[in-house]
Structures are given as structure tokens and as C-alpha cells.
């Protein structure tokens, strides 16, 4: 893979979005840094919420380019068990 192809692939992964986890936050799709800082949080839309992050890793291609990473959090219904 050429350097140009690697850059295009990295930008596509960041734009397509990563999962957001309450435990790990968002993980950079290029370098694997966890708990990316959030710079913008969108309102809930149904059971999903989008956030935008910046990778603080100075060695990361996305960080060097100043590009954001989109994360998507999906609210899962919790199962409430009742005892009889």
C-alpha cells in the first residue's frame, strides 16, 4: 500500500465512525489510542448519539493532519428482571 493509499484509508476509517463505549470512550482507528478527547457532542437521535474526537497522539496520522474521528454510541435497552 502506498503512502497516499494509507492516508486515504485512514481518513475513511475516521469519517465512517468507530463505536463509542462508556468504558473505553472512542478508540482511534489508526493508532489505537483509547479515550479520545471529545470536542463536539451531537444530540441524541433515536437511540444513537454521534461525537467527534481528536487524537492527541503526536505520532498518529490523524493527529498530525488535525482530522477528527467520529464515534457512534448506541443506547441499549436494559433488561429489568423482577422477582416473583
Phi, psi and omega per residue, in radians:
X1 nan 2.281 3.132
X2 -1.311 2.900 3.122
X3 -1.081 -0.675 3.133
X4 -1.129 -0.730 3.112
X5 -1.137 -0.640 3.115
X6 -1.138 -0.702 3.115
X7 -1.140 -0.792 3.132
X8 -1.067 -0.749 3.139
X9 -1.142 -0.711 3.132
X10 -1.124 -0.757 3.131
X11 -1.142 -0.652 3.125
X12 -1.154 -0.736 3.119
X13 -1.093 -0.705 3.141
X14 -1.175 -0.680 -3.102
X15 -1.304 -0.621 -3.122
X16 -1.186 -0.476 3.078
X17 1.780 2.641 3.076
X18 -2.129 2.836 3.080
X19 -1.226 2.536 3.036
X20 -1.868 2.230 -3.138
X21 -2.048 2.360 3.073
X22 -1.028 -0.475 -3.111
X23 -1.449 -0.760 -3.076
X24 -1.839 -0.150 -3.014
X25 1.177 -2.436 3.062
X26 -1.793 2.511 3.128
X27 -1.943 2.301 -3.135
X28 -1.068 2.228 -3.122
X29 -1.285 -0.155 -3.118
X30 -1.761 -0.883 -3.038
X31 -1.902 -0.216 3.102
X32 1.508 0.109 3.097
X33 -1.074 2.276 3.130
X34 -1.615 2.873 3.071
X35 0.994 0.853 3.123
X36 -1.048 2.388 3.110
X37 -1.106 2.397 3.122
X38 -1.524 2.341 3.009
X39 -2.016 -0.230 3.101
X40 -2.694 2.291 3.097
X41 -2.120 2.223 3.139
X42 -1.566 2.764 3.107
X43 -1.196 2.782 3.088
X44 -1.072 2.446 3.049
X45 -2.234 1.730 -3.012
X46 1.201 -2.146 3.127
X47 -1.858 0.353 -3.122
X48 -2.210 2.607 3.094
X49 -2.402 2.369 3.139
X50 -1.842 2.401 3.048
X51 -2.228 2.720 3.065
X52 -2.102 2.415 -3.032
X53 -2.287 2.816 2.989
X54 -2.130 2.373 3.116
X55 -1.411 2.167 -3.111
X56 -1.481 -0.060 -3.093
X57 -1.251 2.025 -3.097
X58 -1.167 -0.294 3.124
X59 -1.585 -0.137 -3.086
X60 -1.401 2.402 3.128
X61 -1.043 -0.738 -3.141
X62 -1.134 -0.700 3.096
X63 -1.108 -0.756 3.138
X64 -1.100 -0.639 -3.125
X65 -1.473 -0.158 -3.127
X66 1.247 0.406 -3.098
X67 -1.561 2.611 -3.112
X68 -1.592 2.809 3.055
X69 -2.028 2.234 3.104
X70 -1.579 2.358 3.025
X71 -2.142 2.662 -3.124
X72 -2.206 2.133 3.075
X73 -1.825 2.291 3.103
X74 -1.979 2.187 3.116
X75 -1.407 2.132 3.133
X76 -1.688 2.442 3.074
X77 -1.208 2.413 3.107
X78 -1.683 2.498 -3.131
X79 -1.569 2.094 3.120
X80 -1.746 2.037 3.127
X81 -1.678 2.362 3.086
X82 -2.028 2.467 3.116
X83 -1.561 2.519 -3.129
X84 -1.863 nan nan
